[in-house]
Amino acid sequence: MHHPIGTITVGRGGAIIARVKRFIVTIEGPGWQDLQDVELPELPPEGDTIETRYGTGFVTGAELLPDSGEHAGKIVVRLP
């Protein structure tokens, strides 16, 4: 089931298994940037790694957004 800020996964018997939130990710590489939507259970802390379409990157910034849109927050990721 789609929810404005995430997805609810329903298992057998209708039990809720997980709820994830949508985040907008700015991916930074040497001399370029790109955007990607990702779904995660929570906002990752700075220094964590997350997978992007270009490979694993380090979280250099993360903030929650007011509950007013389709994204729960913004994440900035730097590729090695």
PyMOL commands that set and color helices and strands:
alter all, ss='L'
color gray80, all
select helices_A, chain A and resi 12-14
alter helices_A, ss='H'
color red, helices_A
select strands_A, chain A and resi 2-3+6-10+16-29+32-40+49-52+55-64+73-78
alter strands_A, ss='S'
color yellow, strands_A
deselect
rebuild
show_as cartoon
